[in-house]
Amino acid sequence: MEPRFDQSRLPPLQTLQTFSVVAETGSFTAAAVELNLSQSAISRQVQQLEHYFGCSLFERHTRKVALTERGMALIPIVDSMLASLRTSFEATRSTVRSLTVRMPPTFARKWFLPRLPDLHSHHSDLNINIDTAWFLRPTFSVGDIDMLITYGNGNWPGMDVLLLLRERLTPMCSPQLLTRLGDPPEVSRLQDCVLLHSNPRHSDWTLWLQAEGAYSLKAARHQVFDTQDFALTAAASGYGVTMGDFAFSGPELQSGELVTPFERVIDSGYGYYALWPARGDARQKVKGFADWLEQSCAEG
């Protein structure tokens, strides 16, 4: 038979699947078992496909069949198409949801990333796109972020607001630098240290020093970083003393890379909040993730 292609239609998908299975098993009988069809149905579907292409696709032998030259040329095309279809169908069954969440870099690295495995274990269908451009003002419009995690006092009119972490502050430094503060450590000896900041206004240090009554203390030097992560890293290296937040310094305190020389811990009145528009569609979109955030923060 010479090939005859009718370009106005495609062969039935079932015949292509049957052709692939027969080629793989080399047997109409084995293909019938795998596809849960009768042997005569397998034979008819192969004949239908051969009629479509106008050529023989198999050489029939007593106990087996073998691909003809044209069948061998066709089988990789058919197998590739069937594999593509399976992948596409699987994608349509998938219910993966995506959220874009903007958060400060320190929150992302110190708190969120270590908890990603837990998030995926509870919400395997959820994909979080992490945006750390904390300096950009969100619009929450199409193509923008779905949720903002930010530092503040909790006052954002027109938004649903979820408190995640309260800021609890105390000085932190490396064990090597601890000796410079005396035994026992004295607040006054902080004036001989480099004070490390992630706040250009130094307001965190000001609050703590005021609570200690050290209103006039002036440090030998100040070093400002744009993230708490950098300030904590510099402190752990022995460069100076930072005002550390317990929410982000747990691993370093547990390992002994950082120590807390003084007993006083202050609540600054600020913290980290998740917020999104107070609209039904926005609430529904972030609900599962917001619930997980709330539970994870409650568990520490």
Backbone as CSV, one residue per row, in Angstrom:
resi,resn,N_x,N_y,N_z,CA_x,CA_y,CA_z,C_x,C_y,C_z
1,MET,0.842,-1.198,0.000,0.000,0.000,0.000,0.876,1.247,0.000
2,GLU,0.546,2.213,-0.840,1.243,3.487,-0.850,0.601,4.413,0.179
3,PRO,1.388,5.231,0.828,0.820,6.133,1.837,-0.197,7.080,1.239
4,ARG,-1.319,7.243,1.964,-2.346,8.204,1.567,-2.750,8.994,2.811
5,PHE,-2.426,10.269,2.827,-2.697,11.086,4.006,-3.863,12.013,3.741
6,ASP,-4.852,11.939,4.577,-5.975,12.859,4.507,-5.695,13.984,5.504
7,GLN,-5.219,15.122,5.020,-4.810,16.205,5.899,-5.988,16.913,6.569
8,SER,-7.199,16.556,6.184,-8.356,17.210,6.788,-8.719,16.613,8.138
9,ARG,-8.140,15.474,8.482,-8.467,14.849,9.764,-7.248,14.111,10.292
10,LEU,-7.282,13.821,11.578,-6.225,13.064,12.236,-6.741,11.670,12.569
11,PRO,-5.846,10.708,12.699,-6.298,9.363,13.078,-6.819,9.375,14.511
12,PRO,-7.735,8.488,14.854,-8.241,8.431,16.230,-7.095,8.211,17.222
13,LEU,-7.160,8.895,18.347,-6.105,8.798,19.352,-5.928,7.367,19.849
14,GLN,-7.029,6.625,19.982,-6.941,5.266,20.481,-6.094,4.386,19.570
15,THR,-6.184,4.626,18.256,-5.391,3.807,17.328,-3.905,4.093,17.498
16,LEU,-3.562,5.337,17.788,-2.152,5.674,17.996,-1.626,5.027,19.267
17,GLN,-2.437,5.040,20.332,-2.015,4.391,21.574,-1.856,2.890,21.355
18,THR,-2.790,2.298,20.643,-2.702,0.867,20.360,-1.455,0.546,19.554
19,PHE,-1.190,1.352,18.533,0.013,1.177,17.722,1.263,1.208,18.592
20,SER,1.338,2.157,19.521,2.500,2.284,20.398,2.671,1.058,21.285
21,VAL,1.560,0.575,21.873,1.646,-0.571,22.783,1.997,-1.851,22.015
22,VAL,1.429,-2.041,20.844,1.766,-3.220,20.037,3.241,-3.182,19.655
23,ALA,3.727,-2.006,19.268,5.140,-1.891,18.908,6.036,-2.214,20.099
24,GLU,5.614,-1.794,21.298,6.418,-2.032,22.492,6.404,-3.499,22.895
25,THR,5.232,-4.138,22.830,5.113,-5.527,23.287,5.432,-6.544,22.202
26,GLY,5.299,-6.134,20.922,5.540,-7.066,19.816,4.476,-8.132,19.697
27,SER,3.297,-7.852,20.237,2.253,-8.878,20.257,0.883,-8.231,20.348
28,PHE,-0.048,-8.671,19.499,-1.422,-8.208,19.616,-2.037,-8.703,20.918
29,THR,-1.685,-9.931,21.292,-2.252,-10.531,22.505,-1.819,-9.758,23.747
30,ALA,-0.511,-9.463,23.860,-0.005,-8.730,25.020,-0.572,-7.314,25.060
31,ALA,-0.710,-6.688,23.894,-1.279,-5.351,23.836,-2.735,-5.370,24.292
32,ALA,-3.473,-6.415,23.915,-4.873,-6.529,24.320,-4.990,-6.615,25.843
33,VAL,-4.073,-7.365,26.471,-4.089,-7.487,27.929,-3.786,-6.133,28.576
34,GLU,-2.770,-5.428,28.071,-2.366,-4.160,28.670,-3.438,-3.096,28.527
35,LEU,-4.137,-3.102,27.376,-5.142,-2.066,27.129,-6.550,-2.499,27.511
36,ASN,-6.661,-3.740,28.014,-7.962,-4.265,28.435,-8.962,-4.264,27.278
37,LEU,-8.497,-4.723,26.122,-9.327,-4.849,24.928,-9.216,-6.273,24.402
38,SER,-10.111,-6.629,23.502,-10.003,-7.946,22.871,-8.920,-7.897,21.806
39,GLN,-8.412,-9.100,21.475,-7.374,-9.160,20.449,-7.918,-8.695,19.100
40,SER,-9.173,-8.996,18.821,-9.775,-8.571,17.554,-9.900,-7.053,17.498
41,ALA,-10.179,-6.405,18.654,-10.260,-4.949,18.687,-8.900,-4.333,18.414
42,ILE,-7.857,-4.937,18.971,-6.495,-4.457,18.700,-6.194,-4.560,17.214
43,SER,-6.533,-5.709,16.643,-6.270,-5.921,15.209,-7.019,-4.900,14.351
44,ARG,-8.284,-4.629,14.691,-9.069,-3.671,13.907,-8.475,-2.262,14.001
45,GLN,-8.017,-1.872,15.189,-7.457,-0.527,15.350,-6.152,-0.374,14.578
46,VAL,-5.337,-1.418,14.576,-4.105,-1.367,13.794,-4.441,-1.265,12.307
47,GLN,-5.406,-2.054,11.848,-5.810,-1.989,10.444,-6.356,-0.606,10.087
48,GLN,-7.107,-0.008,11.018,-7.644,1.332,10.775,-6.513,2.347,10.600
49,LEU,-5.479,2.218,11.426,-4.357,3.145,11.324,-3.570,2.887,10.037
50,GLU,-3.419,1.618,9.671,-2.723,1.308,8.419,-3.499,1.844,7.221
51,HIS,-4.812,1.789,7.299,-5.626,2.342,6.229,-5.447,3.853,6.150
52,TYR,-5.345,4.494,7.293,-5.166,5.943,7.311,-3.846,6.330,6.637
53,PHE,-2.764,5.628,6.997,-1.460,5.952,6.427,-1.234,5.321,5.055
54,GLY,-2.085,4.347,4.698,-1.958,3.718,3.395,-0.745,2.832,3.267
55,CYS,-0.328,2.231,4.350,0.843,1.346,4.323,0.767,0.370,5.480
56,SER,1.498,-0.716,5.391,1.575,-1.689,6.477,2.525,-1.182,7.541
57,LEU,2.115,-1.285,8.781,2.949,-0.827,9.882,3.628,-1.983,10.610
58,PHE,3.065,-3.210,10.454,3.639,-4.385,11.112,3.771,-5.525,10.123
59,GLU,4.811,-6.316,10.350,4.927,-7.615,9.681,4.357,-8.651,10.641
60,ARG,3.345,-9.404,10.172,2.689,-10.387,11.030,3.420,-11.716,10.948
61,HIS,3.764,-12.248,12.117,4.344,-13.579,12.219,3.446,-14.418,13.116
62,THR,3.765,-15.696,13.261,2.877,-16.610,13.986,2.672,-16.188,15.433
63,ARG,3.741,-15.873,16.138,3.625,-15.550,17.561,3.968,-14.098,17.896
64,LYS,4.381,-13.343,16.914,4.748,-11.967,17.216,4.578,-11.107,15.975
65,VAL,4.652,-9.806,16.181,4.627,-8.859,15.078,5.856,-7.970,15.194
66,ALA,6.307,-7.453,14.079,7.478,-6.578,14.061,7.170,-5.368,13.194
67,LEU,7.722,-4.249,13.558,7.500,-3.028,12.812,8.105,-3.113,11.413
68,THR,7.366,-2.609,10.459,7.921,-2.453,9.121,8.820,-1.223,9.119
69,GLU,9.461,-0.976,7.992,10.331,0.192,7.892,9.544,1.471,8.126
70,ARG,8.339,1.547,7.567,7.524,2.742,7.761,6.983,2.828,9.189
71,GLY,6.683,1.655,9.757,6.266,1.659,11.157,7.371,2.160,12.079
72,MET,8.621,1.766,11.774,9.763,2.211,12.572,9.965,3.723,12.453
73,ALA,9.663,4.281,11.275,9.788,5.721,11.097,8.692,6.465,11.851
74,LEU,7.529,5.839,11.993,6.386,6.493,12.620,6.396,6.406,14.139
75,ILE,6.938,5.338,14.704,6.786,5.091,16.143,7.384,6.192,17.021
76,PRO,8.568,6.758,16.714,9.059,7.829,17.597,8.181,9.075,17.574
77,ILE,7.553,9.332,16.429,6.651,10.486,16.334,5.427,10.268,17.211
78,VAL,4.859,9.060,17.111,3.667,8.743,17.894,3.973,8.738,19.392
79,ASP,5.109,8.108,19.769,5.460,8.056,21.193,5.697,9.456,21.759
80,SER,6.339,10.304,20.986,6.583,11.674,21.435,5.270,12.429,21.617
81,MET,4.343,12.238,20.670,3.062,12.927,20.758,2.267,12.444,21.968
82,LEU,2.263,11.128,22.201,1.534,10.591,23.348,2.132,11.069,24.660
83,ALA,3.465,11.143,24.732,4.117,11.638,25.943,3.754,13.088,26.186
84,SER,3.707,13.887,25.132,3.337,15.292,25.257,1.900,15.446,25.740
85,LEU,1.021,14.600,25.216,-0.371,14.643,25.643,-0.512,14.294,27.126
86,ARG,0.218,13.264,27.543,0.143,12.877,28.960,0.597,14.020,29.849
87,THR,1.701,14.672,29.465,2.210,15.795,30.252,1.198,16.934,30.300
88,SER,0.597,17.224,29.152,-0.381,18.312,29.097,-1.614,17.998,29.914
89,PHE,-2.100,16.752,29.822,-3.276,16.367,30.591,-2.986,16.420,32.084
90,GLU,-1.761,16.019,32.465,-1.385,16.047,33.869,-1.374,17.490,34.372
91,ALA,-0.902,18.395,33.521,-0.858,19.808,33.908,-2.262,20.366,34.125
92,THR,-3.223,19.912,33.315,-4.592,20.422,33.480,-5.230,19.888,34.751
93,ARG,-4.764,18.720,35.206,-5.306,18.176,36.453,-4.682,18.826,37.679
94,SER,-3.528,19.455,37.483,-2.827,20.065,38.599,-3.591,21.295,39.102
95,THR,-3.587,21.468,40.411,-4.281,22.606,41.016,-3.290,23.521,41.735
96,VAL,-2.056,23.621,41.188,-1.041,24.463,41.810,-1.485,25.923,41.781
97,ARG,-1.388,26.574,42.924,-1.723,27.985,43.044,-0.445,28.768,43.294
98,SER,-0.388,29.969,42.775,0.788,30.814,42.966,0.396,32.107,43.658
99,LEU,1.225,32.495,44.625,1.076,33.779,45.305,2.410,34.511,45.232
100,THR,2.359,35.801,45.006,3.563,36.622,45.076,3.524,37.396,46.375
101,VAL,4.536,37.174,47.204,4.574,37.768,48.544,5.851,38.591,48.673
102,ARG,5.695,39.863,48.998,6.853,40.737,49.232,7.163,40.741,50.713
103,MET,8.444,40.589,51.052,8.845,40.540,52.456,10.258,41.087,52.596
104,PRO,10.620,41.595,53.771,11.983,42.083,53.987,12.990,40.939,53.815
105,PRO,14.197,41.243,53.323,15.196,40.183,53.117,15.512,39.387,54.386
106,THR,15.609,40.080,55.533,15.926,39.361,56.768,14.796,38.408,57.148
107,PHE,13.568,38.851,57.029,12.434,37.974,57.309,12.466,36.770,56.377
108,ALA,12.751,37.008,55.099,12.776,35.917,54.122,13.841,34.886,54.481
109,ARG,15.065,35.341,54.742,16.157,34.385,54.962,16.125,33.755,56.349
110,LYS,15.824,34.570,57.354,15.932,34.083,58.726,14.680,33.354,59.211
111,TRP,13.518,33.750,58.708,12.285,33.144,59.221,11.570,32.309,58.168
112,PHE,11.374,32.852,56.984,10.512,32.179,56.012,11.181,30.980,55.337
113,LEU,12.380,31.165,54.804,13.016,30.077,54.044,13.200,28.795,54.869
114,PRO,13.602,28.870,56.146,13.709,27.620,56.913,12.379,26.887,57.087
115,ARG,11.260,27.595,56.895,9.943,26.986,57.088,9.268,26.579,55.780
116,LEU,9.943,26.755,54.656,9.357,26.367,53.374,8.975,24.883,53.321
117,PRO,9.825,23.963,53.822,9.409,22.551,53.794,8.100,22.307,54.537
118,ASP,7.925,22.995,55.672,6.673,22.827,56.422,5.492,23.372,55.632
119,LEU,5.684,24.510,54.974,4.607,25.070,54.154,4.203,24.090,53.067
120,HIS,5.179,23.519,52.377,4.867,22.600,51.281,4.245,21.301,51.788
121,SER,4.602,20.893,53.003,3.989,19.680,53.547,2.513,19.892,53.874
122,HIS,2.139,21.124,54.185,0.742,21.439,54.480,-0.022,21.920,53.249
123,HIS,0.689,22.528,52.302,0.039,23.083,51.104,0.884,22.747,49.879
124,SER,0.836,21.486,49.473,1.661,21.046,48.338,1.236,21.690,47.030
125,ASP,0.028,22.246,47.002,-0.483,22.877,45.784,-0.159,24.363,45.719
126,LEU,0.634,24.868,46.667,0.868,26.302,46.756,2.311,26.637,46.420
127,ASN,2.493,27.552,45.493,3.821,28.027,45.118,3.934,29.505,45.501
128,ILE,4.960,29.834,46.304,5.168,31.202,46.747,6.310,31.835,45.955
129,ASN,5.987,32.913,45.244,7.017,33.708,44.581,7.472,34.783,45.566
130,ILE,8.727,34.708,45.986,9.247,35.604,47.021,9.820,36.860,46.369
131,ASP,9.336,37.999,46.813,9.774,39.308,46.325,10.345,40.064,47.525
132,THR,11.645,40.423,47.473,12.266,41.114,48.609,12.501,42.602,48.321
133,ALA,11.800,43.140,47.335,11.918,44.575,47.037,11.084,45.365,48.029
134,TRP,11.498,45.338,49.292,10.715,45.901,50.393,10.514,47.414,50.254
135,PHE,11.352,48.070,49.459,11.286,49.523,49.319,10.226,49.974,48.310
136,LEU,9.633,49.036,47.550,8.626,49.405,46.560,7.242,49.467,47.195
137,ARG,6.475,50.452,46.803,5.110,50.592,47.311,4.177,49.685,46.501
138,PRO,3.468,48.771,47.143,2.623,47.834,46.395,1.315,48.471,45.948
139,THR,0.776,47.953,44.853,-0.541,48.395,44.379,-1.591,47.306,44.547
140,PHE,-1.138,46.047,44.695,-2.027,44.891,44.803,-2.947,44.778,43.586
141,SER,-2.512,45.311,42.460,-3.289,45.203,41.226,-2.830,43.974,40.458
142,VAL,-3.453,43.698,39.319,-3.076,42.558,38.493,-1.605,42.687,38.096
143,GLY,-0.844,41.635,38.315,0.577,41.659,38.004,1.446,42.130,39.145
144,ASP,0.837,42.631,40.234,1.597,43.075,41.396,1.549,41.964,42.448
145,ILE,1.991,42.273,43.652,2.022,41.264,44.709,0.616,40.971,45.232
146,ASP,0.490,39.799,45.881,-0.778,39.402,46.500,-0.796,39.690,48.000
147,MET,0.398,39.682,48.609,0.495,39.916,50.051,1.790,40.657,50.329
148,LEU,1.741,41.537,51.316,2.933,42.243,51.779,3.205,41.843,53.221
149,ILE,4.425,41.421,53.498,4.885,41.217,54.872,5.870,42.339,55.146
150,THR,5.576,43.142,56.160,6.380,44.337,56.384,6.494,44.658,57.864
151,TYR,7.411,45.554,58.148,7.673,46.018,59.515,6.839,47.261,59.782
152,GLY,6.220,47.338,60.939,5.435,48.524,61.242,4.704,48.395,62.552
153,ASN,3.696,49.239,62.710,2.939,49.266,63.969,1.543,48.665,63.843
154,GLY,1.213,48.127,62.663,-0.072,47.460,62.464,-1.176,48.343,61.949
155,ASN,-0.880,49.603,61.639,-1.924,50.542,61.209,-1.858,50.746,59.697
156,TRP,-2.699,50.004,58.956,-2.784,50.147,57.511,-4.263,50.182,57.117
157,PRO,-4.869,51.340,57.064,-6.304,51.441,56.733,-6.608,50.818,55.378
158,GLY,-7.762,50.160,55.301,-8.192,49.545,54.059,-7.580,48.189,53.790
159,MET,-6.787,47.685,54.747,-6.126,46.400,54.565,-6.531,45.435,55.674
160,ASP,-6.553,44.147,55.344,-6.600,43.115,56.376,-5.180,42.966,56.908
161,VAL,-5.020,42.966,58.225,-3.697,42.975,58.840,-3.574,41.812,59.805
162,LEU,-2.492,41.057,59.673,-2.231,39.908,60.548,-0.873,40.095,61.211
163,LEU,-0.863,40.192,62.539,0.399,40.284,63.275,1.117,38.937,63.218
164,LEU,2.367,38.969,62.811,3.159,37.746,62.731,4.153,37.654,63.887
165,LEU,5.005,38.679,64.045,6.059,38.641,65.054,6.170,39.991,65.732
166,ARG,6.156,40.005,67.043,6.449,41.233,67.775,7.961,41.375,67.914
167,GLU,8.419,42.605,67.803,9.856,42.857,67.907,10.271,42.869,69.369
168,ARG,11.189,41.975,69.740,11.746,41.894,71.090,13.253,42.040,70.977
169,LEU,13.775,43.112,71.573,15.145,43.527,71.302,16.027,43.472,72.540
170,THR,17.293,43.108,72.282,18.330,43.179,73.301,19.677,43.190,72.592
171,PRO,20.715,43.774,73.191,22.027,43.753,72.549,22.561,42.331,72.381
172,MET,23.254,42.117,71.264,23.855,40.823,70.951,25.245,41.048,70.388
173,CYS,26.156,40.152,70.750,27.532,40.258,70.256,28.163,38.871,70.241
174,SER,29.386,38.802,69.748,30.109,37.525,69.741,30.674,37.254,71.133
175,PRO,30.936,35.991,71.469,31.550,35.697,72.773,32.910,36.378,72.930
176,GLN,33.651,36.542,71.824,34.976,37.171,71.911,34.885,38.629,72.345
177,LEU,33.841,39.310,71.910,33.699,40.725,72.255,33.123,40.912,73.652
178,LEU,32.561,39.866,74.210,31.889,39.964,75.511,32.829,40.476,76.597
179,THR,34.103,40.086,76.540,35.055,40.474,77.590,35.251,41.988,77.633
180,ARG,35.031,42.666,76.481,35.203,44.116,76.442,34.141,44.835,77.268
181,LEU,33.056,44.145,77.560,31.955,44.759,78.301,32.087,44.577,79.810
182,GLY,33.119,43.819,80.248,33.339,43.635,81.676,32.701,42.365,82.199
183,ASP,33.011,42.073,83.459,32.468,40.881,84.110,32.039,41.261,85.531
184,PRO,30.729,41.485,85.741,29.641,41.330,84.762,29.606,42.486,83.763
185,PRO,28.927,42.288,82.613,28.875,43.344,81.587,28.234,44.614,82.124
186,GLU,28.789,45.759,81.720,28.284,47.063,82.133,27.826,47.838,80.909
187,VAL,26.636,48.432,80.994,26.084,49.197,79.876,27.022,50.334,79.483
188,SER,27.662,50.940,80.453,28.529,52.086,80.167,29.694,51.715,79.251
189,ARG,30.089,50.454,79.241,31.237,50.052,78.441,30.865,49.837,76.975
190,LEU,29.577,49.981,76.661,29.182,49.962,75.248,29.784,51.147,74.492
191,GLN,30.188,52.198,75.236,30.772,53.356,74.577,32.119,53.032,73.926
192,ASP,32.728,51.932,74.314,34.004,51.520,73.734,33.821,50.576,72.546
193,CYS,32.567,50.315,72.185,32.272,49.341,71.124,31.703,50.038,69.889
194,VAL,31.752,49.335,68.780,31.033,49.755,67.582,29.590,49.287,67.738
195,LEU,28.645,50.209,67.655,27.239,49.830,67.703,26.741,49.622,66.271
196,LEU,26.145,48.467,66.040,25.691,48.071,64.707,24.196,48.323,64.585
197,HIS,23.784,48.833,63.431,22.395,49.239,63.239,21.851,48.709,61.907
198,SER,20.579,48.360,61.908,19.853,48.119,60.659,18.784,49.191,60.497
199,ASN,18.891,50.211,61.308,17.940,51.319,61.337,18.751,52.619,61.316
200,PRO,18.678,53.380,60.241,19.518,54.587,60.149,19.217,55.619,61.221
201,ARG,18.023,55.560,61.847,17.685,56.503,62.919,18.195,56.034,64.283
202,HIS,18.704,54.816,64.338,19.222,54.242,65.583,18.139,54.149,66.662
203,SER,16.880,54.110,66.256,15.796,54.188,67.237,15.730,52.963,68.131
204,ASP,16.137,51.794,67.623,16.096,50.596,68.462,17.094,50.713,69.620
205,TRP,18.305,51.165,69.296,19.295,51.372,70.363,18.833,52.464,71.330
206,THR,18.243,53.522,70.799,17.778,54.619,71.652,16.754,54.122,72.665
207,LEU,15.790,53.301,72.206,14.770,52.775,73.116,15.395,51.933,74.218
208,TRP,16.334,51.078,73.837,16.930,50.185,74.832,17.786,50.958,75.827
209,LEU,18.594,51.881,75.330,19.454,52.657,76.225,18.620,53.523,77.168
210,GLN,17.513,54.064,76.686,16.634,54.843,77.552,16.036,53.974,78.652
211,ALA,15.677,52.740,78.283,15.137,51.817,79.294,16.176,51.509,80.363
212,GLU,17.458,51.585,79.997,18.545,51.349,80.955,18.941,52.637,81.682
213,GLY,18.347,53.748,81.268,18.710,55.021,81.891,19.997,55.611,81.359
214,ALA,20.518,55.047,80.271,21.795,55.523,79.701,21.515,56.532,78.596
215,TYR,20.932,57.652,78.949,20.488,58.635,77.963,21.652,59.299,77.229
216,SER,22.770,59.425,77.872,23.874,60.202,77.293,24.980,59.334,76.702
217,LEU,24.793,58.021,76.658,25.865,57.158,76.166,26.154,57.435,74.693
218,LYS,27.421,57.600,74.382,27.859,57.808,73.005,28.890,56.746,72.651
219,ALA,28.609,55.990,71.599,29.492,54.900,71.210,30.718,55.435,70.485
220,ALA,31.771,54.621,70.492,32.991,54.994,69.781,32.736,55.127,68.284
221,ARG,31.828,54.308,67.789,31.551,54.323,66.346,30.210,53.665,66.087
222,HIS,29.571,54.091,65.008,28.322,53.475,64.560,28.508,52.923,63.146
223,GLN,27.882,51.775,62.884,27.900,51.184,61.543,26.465,50.803,61.175
224,VAL,25.979,51.346,60.067,24.605,51.099,59.638,24.591,50.131,58.463
225,PHE,23.711,49.144,58.535,23.476,48.204,57.442,22.031,48.356,56.966
226,ASP,21.752,47.856,55.766,20.375,48.001,55.277,19.501,46.805,55.608
227,THR,20.051,45.777,56.267,19.230,44.656,56.729,19.715,44.208,58.106
228,GLN,18.814,43.656,58.883,19.189,43.066,60.172,20.121,41.891,59.990
229,ASP,19.931,41.154,58.905,20.766,39.995,58.622,22.233,40.397,58.596
230,PHE,22.545,41.496,57.904,23.933,41.955,57.835,24.441,42.378,59.211
231,ALA,23.602,43.066,59.971,24.020,43.512,61.294,24.312,42.324,62.214
232,LEU,23.463,41.312,62.162,23.685,40.109,62.967,24.954,39.391,62.543
233,THR,25.202,39.321,61.239,26.407,38.662,60.743,27.656,39.404,61.193
234,ALA,27.615,40.738,61.130,28.758,41.528,61.581,29.000,41.349,63.078
235,ALA,27.914,41.274,63.838,28.051,41.057,65.280,28.673,39.696,65.568
236,ALA,28.229,38.668,64.858,28.766,37.323,65.072,30.243,37.241,64.702
237,SER,30.675,38.113,63.789,32.091,38.104,63.391,32.974,38.829,64.399
238,GLY,32.344,39.494,65.397,33.110,40.194,66.415,33.342,41.661,66.134
239,TYR,32.674,42.202,65.103,32.920,43.593,64.721,32.306,44.596,65.695
240,GLY,31.165,44.234,66.267,30.511,45.177,67.168,29.335,44.535,67.874
241,VAL,28.481,45.397,68.440,27.295,44.938,69.170,26.067,45.425,68.414
242,THR,25.161,44.524,68.143,23.939,44.899,67.432,22.737,44.794,68.362
243,MET,21.681,45.510,68.020,20.414,45.354,68.725,19.659,44.256,67.998
244,GLY,19.646,43.078,68.573,19.111,41.910,67.887,17.672,41.610,68.261
245,ASP,16.956,41.110,67.274,15.562,40.680,67.464,15.571,39.164,67.641
246,PHE,14.960,38.673,68.712,14.957,37.238,68.987,14.310,36.438,67.858
247,ALA,13.410,37.058,67.107,12.730,36.336,66.029,13.700,35.882,64.953
248,PHE,14.841,36.571,64.807,15.758,36.284,63.715,17.129,35.800,64.178
249,SER,17.350,35.674,65.458,18.685,35.338,65.961,18.748,34.001,66.683
250,GLY,17.648,33.230,66.624,17.601,31.967,67.357,18.747,31.012,67.059
251,PRO,19.016,30.696,65.788,20.087,29.746,65.485,21.456,30.198,65.982
252,GLU,21.764,31.497,65.830,23.063,32.005,66.272,23.185,31.981,67.801
253,LEU,22.094,32.252,68.493,22.123,32.192,69.952,22.260,30.748,70.437
254,GLN,21.576,29.835,69.764,21.668,28.427,70.153,23.051,27.853,69.895
255,SER,23.679,28.263,68.807,25.010,27.741,68.467,26.117,28.415,69.270
256,GLY,25.820,29.546,69.897,26.832,30.273,70.643,27.585,31.296,69.820
257,GLU,27.219,31.460,68.548,27.863,32.489,67.729,27.550,33.876,68.275
258,LEU,26.356,34.035,68.843,25.957,35.287,69.460,25.577,35.032,70.913
259,VAL,25.793,36.033,71.747,25.379,35.963,73.153,24.654,37.264,73.479
260,THR,23.890,37.237,74.555,23.150,38.423,75.008,23.767,38.873,76.338
261,PRO,24.549,39.942,76.322,25.273,40.344,77.545,24.382,40.852,78.662
262,PHE,23.219,41.396,78.320,22.389,42.075,79.324,21.026,41.397,79.452
263,GLU,20.413,41.551,80.600,19.143,40.899,80.876,17.957,41.617,80.240
264,ARG,18.069,42.928,80.055,16.908,43.694,79.617,16.539,43.361,78.173
265,VAL,15.263,43.011,77.986,14.679,42.795,76.658,13.494,43.740,76.544
266,ILE,13.420,44.492,75.451,12.328,45.455,75.298,11.416,45.051,74.139
267,ASP,10.149,45.354,74.305,9.170,45.249,73.219,9.052,46.642,72.617
268,SER,9.465,46.787,71.379,9.525,48.112,70.758,8.147,48.672,70.415
269,GLY,7.128,47.818,70.422,5.805,48.243,69.986,5.598,48.059,68.489
270,TYR,6.650,47.622,67.812,6.570,47.352,66.381,6.686,45.847,66.152
271,GLY,6.562,45.469,64.912,6.674,44.051,64.593,6.510,43.822,63.110
272,TYR,6.311,42.568,62.760,6.155,42.180,61.356,4.711,41.728,61.134
273,TYR,4.128,42.282,60.090,2.719,42.067,59.790,2.563,41.600,58.345
274,ALA,1.556,40.764,58.130,1.126,40.415,56.772,-0.126,41.218,56.476
275,LEU,-0.198,41.791,55.285,-1.380,42.571,54.926,-1.733,42.386,53.460
276,TRP,-3.030,42.515,53.192,-3.565,42.371,51.846,-4.873,43.165,51.786
277,PRO,-5.365,43.493,50.604,-6.581,44.318,50.504,-7.774,43.671,51.204
278,ALA,-8.569,44.509,51.868,-9.761,44.025,52.585,-10.904,43.827,51.596
279,ARG,-10.683,42.906,50.647,-11.686,42.560,49.642,-11.874,41.052,49.638
280,GLY,-13.063,40.638,49.237,-13.372,39.213,49.248,-12.451,38.395,48.376
281,ASP,-12.143,38.859,47.161,-11.298,38.076,46.266,-9.878,37.974,46.794
282,ALA,-9.348,39.072,47.343,-7.991,39.051,47.891,-7.921,38.155,49.120
283,ARG,-8.937,38.226,49.953,-8.962,37.379,51.152,-8.972,35.901,50.790
284,GLN,-9.807,35.553,49.814,-9.917,34.162,49.410,-8.607,33.641,48.838
285,LYS,-7.924,34.490,48.069,-6.694,34.045,47.418,-5.587,33.738,48.418
286,VAL,-5.483,34.526,49.492,-4.368,34.355,50.428,-4.735,33.537,51.657
287,LYS,-5.984,33.103,51.764,-6.463,32.523,53.021,-5.608,31.363,53.518
288,GLY,-5.364,30.369,52.685,-4.603,29.209,53.137,-3.212,29.580,53.608
289,PHE,-2.558,30.457,52.867,-1.208,30.878,53.238,-1.237,31.715,54.511
290,ALA,-2.214,32.600,54.625,-2.322,33.428,55.826,-2.576,32.562,57.062
291,ASP,-3.404,31.538,56.922,-3.670,30.630,58.045,-2.395,29.920,58.463
292,TRP,-1.602,29.482,57.458,-0.338,28.810,57.777,0.628,29.770,58.471
293,LEU,0.724,31.002,57.997,1.593,31.995,58.616,1.199,32.193,60.089
294,GLU,-0.087,32.349,60.322,-0.557,32.596,61.692,-0.208,31.419,62.609
295,GLN,-0.430,30.204,62.121,-0.141,29.029,62.943,1.350,28.878,63.186
296,SER,2.154,29.097,62.137,3.601,28.938,62.267,4.173,29.941,63.238
297,CYS,3.678,31.171,63.213,4.171,32.189,64.139,3.742,31.873,65.571
298,ALA,2.553,31.334,65.724,2.078,30.963,67.074,2.926,29.846,67.656
299,GLU,3.405,28.955,66.782,4.241,27.831,67.248,5.673,28.236,67.493
300,GLY,6.021,29.434,67.052,7.405,29.888,67.206,8.218,29.452,66.030
